[in-house]
Amino acid sequence: MTAAALFQSVLASLPEIVVITGACILLILGQFLRKGQAPVLVWASVAVVVIAASVTLMRAGEAQPAYAGMFIADRFAVFFKFVFYLATVLTFLLSRRYAETEGIGSSEYYVLLLLALSGMMIMASATDLLSVYVGVELMAICTYVLTGFLRREQRSNEAALKYVILGSVSTGIFLYGVSLVYGLTGTTQLDAMAAAVTGDPLDPGLLLAVVFIVAGLVFKVGAVPFHMWIPDVYEGAPTTITAFMSVGPKAAGFAVILRVFLNPLVATSDVWIILAVLAVVTMALGSFVALVQDNFKRLLAYSSIAHAGFAIFGVVAGGADGIASVMLYLLIYSFMNLGIFATLIMMRNGDFSGEIIEDYAGFAKSRPGLALLMLLYLFSLAGIPPTAGFFAKFYVLVALVERGFVMLAVIAVLLSAIAAYFYIRIVMVIYMREPERAFEPALTPLVRVTLAFTAVGTIGIGLFPAWFLRLAQHSVLGAN
């Protein structure tokens, strides 16, 4: 690589360099801070993300290939990076008091979140299976550790152990698929792989390789049958980390999958059949199992599985409209899911955790404003108009119908109707039940900011969905 090419590569990956450098500086800074100076860590972490976002915005323009075709900075990557920035900054704000309450407010906590962010950013820009692997592992190793940060709680330790074991297996499966692709095609480039799987007849070895690679990626988004880790990890991890994992790593996994499906040749292949089956089974399992959950975090875990299934329907639709609908879906999901987790985090006060659905009985009578916010987020997750969640699902269904997948669209609507029940069940507990105990939510200024921001996002996108869809379509067309 020439000096000019190296310089160009550094410029293309400057946001990632900013985040990793900031994490290293924060790790050193944390060793000199005294107890009670946690706000410095929070605001320093937010500053790192804001600087990276500014650099990303300034560099957003024409596609900039880097590192000999293994990395690219284009509008597609920029869209996803801002979803990651949103998830990370709101996690930092929610962590301010929660981390102190749980005794996890060390500098390592914020450093690991920043390094996980850098891994997701690499995944969004990766154009080679090897660079995808680097991003996946950087993100995964950090989230493994963050999951077990509640060291004194057995369920947190068990969740981290389960996550590490299953995550390692998925990585091995993914790498085996990569080795098969390289052995059969002589390349690990995503475009070359996408072109290779469209042969007629399709090489059985390549089909097997694609199955292994897809298996490794859908583990990150929580699709069936690689969903087993989600309920236990969501329940055992610190709630702030659960909120982060429900949005960031999921969006990063979809970024890689969509990067492959940006190749128009894939739409003409039979690969979509695999994803169609995954979408139906994933959404069905998530919707039906969530019906019997009493723990709020486990219910949101199965809700996350169901939403992953619905997003995969957009991948099946393919084309610019299908991919744009998935991108819009993930953006909207980030706002409404972080919002509902913010209400859960706010309930953590003293010995009251707010993790049991019955804890919210009569919440509307004691806190009508907060109950209204929960109603907004729950209705949006259920896809009830005119919330943003309705339009997230609507555009995916439109893409399916336009591509001729009418039966899949019908199945998606039916499963969405089933999924709406367990959200409405929580609303009934909040509004129709009498309070069982008195409690005081930990409504700090930063939690208020998070709730306000996510509420504005959920309502705003619901009011102007077409503008955000055009933004997503513009990002798809700007991908190289």
C-alpha positions as CSV (number, residue, x, y, z in Angstrom):
1,M,0.0,0.0,0.0
2,T,1.4,3.4,-1.0
3,A,1.7,6.3,1.4
4,A,-1.2,8.1,-0.4
5,A,-3.4,5.0,-0.2
6,L,-2.6,4.6,3.5
7,F,-3.4,8.3,4.2
8,Q,-6.7,7.9,2.3
9,S,-7.5,4.8,4.4
10,V,-6.8,6.6,7.6
11,L,-9.1,9.5,6.6
12,A,-11.8,7.0,5.7
13,S,-11.6,5.3,9.1
14,L,-11.0,8.5,11.1
15,P,-14.3,8.1,13.2
16,E,-13.2,4.7,14.3
17,I,-9.7,6.0,15.1
18,V,-11.3,8.8,17.2
19,V,-13.4,6.3,19.2
20,I,-10.6,3.8,19.9
21,T,-8.1,6.6,20.8
22,G,-10.7,8.2,23.1
23,A,-11.3,4.8,24.8
24,C,-7.6,4.4,25.4
25,I,-7.3,8.0,26.8
26,L,-10.4,7.4,29.0
27,L,-8.9,4.2,30.4
28,I,-5.8,6.1,31.5
29,L,-7.8,9.0,32.8
30,G,-10.0,6.6,34.9
31,Q,-6.9,5.6,36.9
32,F,-6.5,9.2,38.2
33,L,-10.1,9.9,39.1
34,R,-11.3,9.7,42.7
35,K,-14.5,8.1,44.0
36,G,-17.4,10.4,43.3
37,Q,-16.0,11.7,40.0
38,A,-18.0,9.4,37.8
39,P,-19.7,12.3,36.0
40,V,-16.4,13.1,34.4
41,L,-16.3,9.6,32.8
42,V,-19.8,10.0,31.5
43,W,-19.3,13.4,29.9
44,A,-15.9,12.5,28.6
45,S,-17.4,9.4,26.9
46,V,-20.2,11.4,25.4
47,A,-17.6,13.9,24.1
48,V,-15.7,11.1,22.4
49,V,-18.9,10.0,20.6
50,V,-19.9,13.5,19.7
51,I,-16.4,14.2,18.2
52,A,-16.7,10.9,16.2
53,A,-20.2,11.8,15.0
54,S,-18.9,15.3,13.9
55,V,-16.0,13.7,11.9
56,T,-18.4,11.2,10.4
57,L,-20.7,14.0,9.2
58,M,-17.9,16.0,7.8
59,R,-16.6,13.0,5.9
60,A,-20.0,12.0,4.6
61,G,-20.1,12.3,0.9
62,E,-18.8,10.1,-1.9
63,A,-17.9,6.5,-1.1
64,Q,-14.3,6.2,0.1
65,P,-12.8,2.7,-0.2
66,A,-9.9,1.9,2.2
67,Y,-7.4,-0.7,3.3
68,A,-7.2,-2.5,-0.1
69,G,-11.0,-2.9,-0.5
70,M,-11.6,-4.3,3.0
71,F,-13.3,-1.1,4.3
72,I,-15.5,1.6,2.9
73,A,-16.9,4.9,4.2
74,D,-20.2,5.5,2.4
75,R,-23.6,6.9,3.1
76,F,-24.9,3.4,4.0
77,A,-22.2,3.1,6.7
78,V,-22.9,6.7,7.9
79,F,-26.6,5.9,8.5
80,F,-25.8,2.9,10.7
81,K,-23.0,4.7,12.5
82,F,-25.5,7.4,13.7
83,V,-27.8,4.6,14.9
84,F,-24.8,3.3,16.9
85,Y,-24.0,6.8,18.2
86,L,-27.6,7.2,19.3
87,A,-27.6,3.9,21.2
88,T,-24.2,4.6,22.9
89,V,-24.8,8.2,24.0
90,L,-28.2,7.3,25.5
91,T,-26.7,4.3,27.2
92,F,-24.1,6.7,28.7
93,L,-26.8,9.0,30.0
94,L,-28.8,6.2,31.5
95,S,-25.7,4.8,33.1
96,R,-24.9,7.9,35.2
97,R,-27.0,7.0,38.2
98,Y,-27.6,3.3,37.4
99,A,-23.9,2.4,37.4
100,E,-23.4,4.0,40.8
101,T,-26.5,2.2,42.2
102,E,-25.2,-1.1,41.0
103,G,-21.5,-0.4,41.8
104,I,-20.2,-0.7,38.3
105,G,-19.3,2.9,37.6
106,S,-15.6,2.3,36.9
107,S,-13.8,3.7,33.8
108,E,-13.6,0.2,32.3
109,Y,-17.4,0.2,31.9
110,Y,-17.3,3.2,29.7
111,V,-14.2,2.1,27.9
112,L,-15.7,-1.2,26.9
113,L,-18.8,0.5,25.6
114,L,-16.7,2.7,23.4
115,L,-14.7,-0.2,22.1
116,A,-17.9,-2.1,21.4
117,L,-19.1,1.0,19.5
118,S,-15.9,0.9,17.4
119,G,-16.5,-2.8,16.6
120,M,-20.0,-2.0,15.4
121,M,-18.7,0.9,13.3
122,I,-16.2,-1.4,11.6
123,M,-19.0,-3.9,10.9
124,A,-21.0,-1.2,9.2
125,S,-18.1,-0.2,6.9
126,A,-16.7,-3.7,6.3
127,T,-16.6,-4.9,2.7
128,D,-14.6,-8.1,3.4
129,L,-15.4,-11.1,5.5
130,L,-12.1,-10.7,7.4
131,S,-12.9,-7.1,8.4
132,V,-16.4,-8.2,9.3
133,Y,-14.8,-10.7,11.7
134,V,-12.5,-8.1,13.2
135,G,-15.6,-5.8,13.9
136,V,-17.7,-8.7,15.2
137,E,-15.1,-9.9,17.7
138,L,-14.2,-6.4,18.9
139,M,-17.9,-5.8,19.6
140,A,-18.6,-9.3,21.0
141,I,-15.6,-9.5,23.5
142,C,-16.6,-6.2,25.0
143,T,-20.3,-7.1,25.3
144,Y,-19.3,-10.5,26.9
145,V,-17.5,-8.6,29.7
146,L,-20.2,-6.0,30.1
147,T,-22.8,-8.7,30.5
148,G,-21.1,-10.0,33.6
149,F,-20.3,-6.7,35.1
150,L,-22.7,-7.4,38.1
151,R,-20.0,-9.7,39.5
152,R,-21.9,-10.3,42.8
153,E,-25.1,-11.5,41.1
154,Q,-25.2,-15.2,40.0
155,R,-27.6,-14.6,37.1
156,S,-25.2,-12.0,35.6
157,N,-22.3,-14.5,35.9
158,E,-24.4,-17.3,34.3
159,A,-25.5,-14.9,31.5
160,A,-22.0,-13.9,30.7
161,L,-20.8,-17.5,30.6
162,K,-23.7,-18.6,28.4
163,Y,-23.1,-15.6,26.1
164,V,-19.3,-16.4,25.8
165,I,-19.8,-20.1,25.0
166,L,-22.6,-19.6,22.5
167,G,-20.9,-16.6,21.0
168,S,-17.7,-18.5,20.5
169,V,-19.6,-21.3,18.8
170,S,-21.2,-18.8,16.4
171,T,-17.8,-17.3,15.7
172,G,-16.4,-20.7,14.8
173,I,-19.4,-21.4,12.5
174,F,-18.9,-18.0,10.8
175,L,-15.1,-18.6,10.3
176,Y,-15.7,-22.0,8.9
177,G,-18.1,-20.5,6.4
178,V,-15.4,-17.9,5.5
179,S,-12.8,-20.6,5.0
180,L,-15.2,-22.4,2.6
181,V,-15.8,-19.3,0.7
182,Y,-12.1,-18.5,0.3
183,G,-11.3,-22.1,-0.6
184,L,-14.0,-22.2,-3.3
185,T,-13.8,-18.6,-4.7
186,G,-10.3,-17.5,-3.7
187,T,-11.6,-14.3,-2.2
188,T,-13.3,-13.0,1.0
189,Q,-14.7,-9.8,-0.6
190,L,-18.5,-9.4,0.1
191,D,-19.3,-8.4,-3.5
192,A,-17.3,-11.4,-4.9
193,M,-19.1,-13.7,-2.4
194,A,-22.5,-12.3,-3.4
195,A,-21.7,-12.8,-7.1
196,A,-20.5,-16.4,-6.4
197,V,-23.7,-17.6,-4.8
198,T,-25.8,-16.6,-7.8
199,G,-24.4,-19.3,-10.1
200,D,-26.8,-21.7,-12.0
201,P,-26.7,-24.3,-10.7
202,L,-25.5,-23.1,-7.4
203,D,-22.4,-24.9,-6.1
204,P,-23.5,-27.1,-3.1
205,G,-20.2,-26.1,-1.3
206,L,-21.0,-22.4,-1.7
207,L,-24.5,-22.9,-0.5
208,L,-23.1,-24.6,2.6
209,A,-20.6,-21.8,3.1
210,V,-23.5,-19.2,2.9
211,V,-25.5,-21.2,5.5
212,F,-22.5,-21.1,7.9
213,I,-21.9,-17.4,7.3
214,V,-25.6,-16.5,7.7
215,A,-25.7,-18.6,10.9
216,G,-22.8,-16.7,12.4
217,L,-24.5,-13.3,11.6
218,V,-28.0,-14.1,12.6
219,F,-26.7,-15.1,16.1
220,K,-25.9,-11.4,16.5
221,V,-29.4,-10.3,15.6
222,G,-31.0,-13.0,17.7
223,A,-32.8,-15.0,15.0
224,V,-34.0,-18.6,15.5
225,P,-32.4,-21.0,16.0
226,F,-29.6,-18.9,17.4
227,H,-31.7,-17.0,19.9
228,M,-31.1,-19.2,22.9
229,W,-28.7,-16.7,24.6
230,I,-31.0,-13.7,24.4
231,P,-33.5,-14.2,27.3
232,D,-30.9,-15.2,29.8
233,V,-28.4,-12.5,28.8
234,Y,-31.0,-9.8,28.7
235,E,-32.2,-10.7,32.2
236,G,-28.8,-11.2,33.7
237,A,-26.9,-8.2,32.2
238,P,-27.1,-4.8,33.8
239,T,-30.2,-3.2,32.4
240,T,-28.2,-0.4,30.7
241,I,-26.2,-3.0,28.9
242,T,-29.3,-4.9,27.9
243,A,-30.7,-1.7,26.4
244,F,-27.5,-1.2,24.5
245,M,-27.3,-4.8,23.2
246,S,-30.9,-4.7,22.1
247,V,-30.2,-1.9,19.7
248,G,-26.5,-1.6,18.8
249,P,-25.2,-5.1,18.1
250,K,-28.5,-6.0,16.5
251,A,-28.3,-3.1,14.1
252,A,-24.6,-4.0,13.4
253,G,-25.5,-7.5,12.5
254,F,-28.2,-6.3,10.1
255,A,-25.7,-3.8,8.6
256,V,-23.5,-6.7,7.5
257,I,-26.4,-8.7,6.2
258,L,-27.7,-5.8,4.2
259,R,-24.3,-5.0,2.9
260,V,-24.4,-8.4,1.2
261,F,-27.9,-7.8,-0.1
262,L,-27.0,-4.5,-1.6
263,N,-25.6,-6.6,-4.5
264,P,-28.5,-6.9,-7.0
265,L,-27.4,-10.4,-8.0
266,V,-28.4,-11.7,-4.6
267,A,-32.1,-10.8,-5.3
268,T,-32.1,-13.2,-8.2
269,S,-30.6,-16.1,-6.2
270,D,-32.3,-18.7,-3.9
271,V,-30.6,-17.3,-0.8
272,W,-33.8,-15.4,0.1
273,I,-35.6,-18.6,0.8
274,I,-33.3,-19.3,3.7
275,L,-34.0,-15.9,5.2
276,A,-37.8,-16.1,4.5
277,V,-38.0,-19.3,6.7
278,L,-35.8,-17.6,9.3
279,A,-38.1,-14.6,9.4
280,V,-41.3,-16.6,9.9
281,V,-39.9,-18.9,12.5
282,T,-38.1,-16.1,14.4
283,M,-41.1,-13.9,14.6
284,A,-43.5,-16.7,15.5
285,L,-41.3,-18.0,18.3
286,G,-40.6,-14.5,19.7
287,S,-44.3,-13.6,19.6
288,F,-45.7,-16.7,21.1
289,V,-43.2,-17.2,23.9
290,A,-43.4,-13.6,25.0
291,L,-47.1,-14.2,25.8
292,V,-46.3,-16.1,28.9
293,Q,-43.5,-14.0,30.3
294,D,-43.8,-12.3,33.7
295,N,-40.3,-10.8,33.9
296,F,-40.2,-7.5,32.0
297,K,-36.6,-8.0,30.7
298,R,-37.3,-11.5,29.4
299,L,-40.5,-10.2,27.7
300,L,-38.4,-7.5,26.0
301,A,-35.9,-10.2,25.0
302,Y,-38.5,-12.2,23.2
303,S,-39.9,-9.0,21.8
304,S,-36.5,-8.3,20.4
305,I,-36.5,-11.7,18.8
306,A,-39.9,-11.0,17.2
307,H,-38.7,-7.6,15.9
308,A,-35.6,-9.2,14.4
309,G,-37.9,-11.6,12.5
310,F,-40.0,-8.7,11.1
311,A,-36.8,-6.9,10.0
312,I,-35.6,-10.0,8.2
313,F,-38.8,-9.8,6.1
314,G,-37.5,-6.5,4.7
315,V,-34.2,-8.3,3.9
316,V,-36.2,-10.9,2.0
317,A,-38.0,-8.2,0.0
318,G,-34.5,-6.9,-1.1
319,G,-34.0,-4.1,-3.5
320,A,-33.5,-0.5,-2.6
321,D,-36.9,-0.2,-1.0
322,G,-36.6,-3.4,1.0
323,I,-33.2,-2.5,2.4
324,A,-34.3,1.1,3.1
325,S,-37.4,-0.2,5.0
326,V,-35.1,-2.3,7.2
327,M,-32.8,0.6,7.9
328,L,-35.8,2.8,8.9
329,Y,-37.1,-0.1,11.0
330,L,-33.9,-0.3,12.9
331,L,-33.7,3.5,13.5
332,I,-37.3,3.6,14.8
333,Y,-36.7,0.5,16.9
334,S,-33.7,2.2,18.5
335,F,-35.9,5.1,19.8
336,M,-38.8,3.1,21.1
337,N,-36.7,0.3,22.6
338,L,-34.3,2.6,24.4
339,G,-37.3,4.5,25.6
340,I,-39.0,1.5,27.2
341,F,-35.7,0.4,28.7
342,A,-35.2,3.9,30.1
343,T,-38.5,3.6,32.0
344,L,-37.3,0.2,33.3
345,I,-34.0,1.7,34.5
346,M,-35.7,4.6,36.1
347,M,-37.6,2.1,38.3
348,R,-34.4,0.8,39.9
349,N,-34.4,2.5,43.2
350,G,-33.3,0.9,46.5
351,D,-34.5,-2.7,46.7
352,F,-37.1,-2.1,44.0
353,S,-36.0,-3.3,40.5
354,G,-39.1,-2.9,38.4
355,E,-38.3,-6.1,36.5
356,I,-41.6,-7.8,37.2
357,I,-44.6,-6.7,35.1
358,E,-46.8,-6.7,38.2
359,D,-44.6,-4.0,39.7
360,Y,-46.3,-1.6,37.3
361,A,-49.8,-2.2,38.6
362,G,-51.6,1.1,39.0
363,F,-48.6,3.1,37.7
364,A,-50.9,5.4,35.8
365,K,-52.5,6.6,39.1
366,S,-49.2,7.5,40.8
367,R,-47.3,8.7,37.8
368,P,-49.6,9.6,34.9
369,G,-47.0,11.3,32.8
370,L,-44.5,8.5,32.9
371,A,-47.3,6.0,32.3
372,L,-48.2,7.9,29.2
373,L,-44.6,7.6,28.0
374,M,-44.7,3.9,28.6
375,L,-48.0,3.7,26.7
376,L,-46.3,5.5,23.7
377,Y,-43.3,3.2,23.6
378,L,-45.5,0.0,24.0
379,F,-47.9,1.1,21.3
380,S,-45.0,1.9,19.0
381,L,-43.5,-1.5,19.7
382,A,-46.8,-3.1,18.9
383,G,-47.1,-1.1,15.6
384,I,-50.2,0.8,16.5
385,P,-50.8,4.0,14.5
386,P,-49.9,6.8,14.4
387,T,-46.7,5.9,16.3
388,A,-43.4,5.5,14.4
389,G,-43.5,1.7,15.0
390,F,-46.6,1.5,12.8
391,F,-44.7,3.0,9.9
392,A,-41.7,0.9,10.5
393,K,-43.8,-2.2,9.9
394,F,-45.9,-0.6,7.2
395,Y,-42.9,0.1,4.9
396,V,-41.6,-3.4,5.3
397,L,-45.0,-4.8,4.3
398,V,-45.1,-2.4,1.3
399,A,-41.7,-3.7,0.2
400,L,-42.9,-7.3,0.5
401,V,-46.1,-6.7,-1.5
402,E,-44.3,-4.8,-4.2
403,R,-41.8,-7.7,-4.6
404,G,-44.7,-10.2,-4.9
405,F,-44.3,-11.8,-1.4
406,V,-48.0,-11.3,-0.5
407,M,-48.2,-14.4,1.5
408,L,-45.2,-13.4,3.6
409,A,-46.8,-10.0,4.2
410,V,-50.0,-11.7,5.4
411,I,-48.0,-13.9,7.8
412,A,-46.2,-10.9,9.1
413,V,-49.4,-9.0,9.8
414,L,-51.0,-12.0,11.6
415,L,-47.9,-12.5,13.8
416,S,-47.8,-8.8,14.6
417,A,-51.4,-9.0,15.8
418,I,-50.4,-11.8,18.2
419,A,-47.3,-9.8,19.3
420,A,-49.5,-6.8,20.1
421,Y,-51.2,-8.7,22.9
422,F,-48.3,-8.9,25.2
423,Y,-47.6,-5.1,24.9
424,I,-51.3,-4.3,25.5
425,R,-51.2,-6.7,28.5
426,I,-48.6,-4.4,30.1
427,V,-50.8,-1.3,29.3
428,M,-53.7,-3.0,31.1
429,V,-51.6,-3.6,34.2
430,I,-50.5,0.0,34.2
431,Y,-54.0,1.5,33.7
432,M,-56.5,-1.1,34.8
433,R,-54.9,-2.4,38.1
434,E,-54.8,-1.0,41.5
435,P,-51.3,-0.1,42.9
436,E,-49.9,-2.9,45.1
437,R,-47.0,-1.0,46.7
438,A,-45.7,2.6,46.8
439,F,-42.4,3.4,45.1
440,E,-40.5,6.4,43.9
441,P,-38.9,6.2,40.4
442,A,-35.3,7.4,40.2
443,L,-36.1,10.2,37.7
444,T,-32.8,11.9,37.4
445,P,-32.2,14.8,34.9
446,L,-30.3,12.6,32.5
447,V,-33.1,10.0,32.6
448,R,-35.6,12.8,31.9
449,V,-33.4,13.9,28.9
450,T,-33.3,10.3,27.6
451,L,-37.1,9.9,27.9
452,A,-37.8,13.2,26.2
453,F,-35.4,12.5,23.4
454,T,-36.7,9.0,22.7
455,A,-40.3,10.2,22.9
456,V,-39.6,13.0,20.4
457,G,-38.0,10.5,18.1
458,T,-40.9,8.0,18.4
459,I,-43.5,10.7,17.7
460,G,-41.4,12.7,15.2
461,I,-40.7,9.8,12.9
462,G,-44.4,8.9,13.2
463,L,-45.4,12.4,12.0
464,F,-42.8,12.6,9.1
465,P,-42.1,8.9,8.2
466,A,-41.7,9.7,4.5
467,W,-38.8,12.0,5.1
468,F,-36.9,9.5,7.1
469,L,-37.6,6.8,4.5
470,R,-36.1,9.0,1.8
471,L,-33.1,9.5,4.1
472,A,-32.7,5.7,4.3
473,Q,-33.2,5.3,0.5
474,H,-30.6,8.0,-0.1
475,S,-28.2,6.1,2.1
476,V,-28.9,2.8,0.1
477,L,-28.3,4.6,-3.2
478,G,-25.1,6.1,-1.8
479,A,-23.6,2.7,-1.0
480,N,-20.9,1.5,-3.2
